[in-house]
Amino acid sequence: MVVKKNSSVNVTTLLSSLVRHKGWEKQLDLHSIFPEWKRLVSEDFAEHAVPLKIEREVLWLEVENSSWLQQLQYGKIEVLDDLNHFLRLGFLKDVKMVLPSEKDKNHFNPDEKGPVIQFERPSPEKVASFQEQVGCIADEKCRDALMQFWYLANACKKK
């Protein structure tokens, strides 16, 4: 979309068009499972596997060790069904599991040195503040997509 100087395009139209044009609506929906991971999957999956990325509609999980990788393979189809039920626009074709590299093993053992990436919900005050900021966007889908994007960007923390 090209916007000329002094054009009367409003922010809502611009953001909505940009999100649709770039295909971000589907990607935002797919990645919305990251902050909801512990709520969406079984306790075993939540404790022993973390989502790494989504590539070509395949969710990649990092699993604590080879024993858990083998065990979690049995629940893969159920997790895939649960996640697809949660998604509004996207669809996952498969779940692949990998073991952590030597440098990333601390995802599961916080006593080891190095940063641990984890998802932490932003405080209700921060969420409310951002909701107030995007409240002027009339398009509900655009506002929700922007809210999800902000939430994901603020939920990933290094410890």
Secondary structure, DSSP 8 states (H G I E B T S, - for coil): ----TT----HHHHHHHHHHHHTHHHHHHHHTTTTTHHHHS-HHHHHHEEEEEEETTEEEEEESSHHHHHHHHTTHHHHHHHHHHH-SS----EEEEE---GGGGGGT-TTSSS--EEE----HHHHHHHHHHHTT---HHHHHHHHHHHHHHHHEEE-
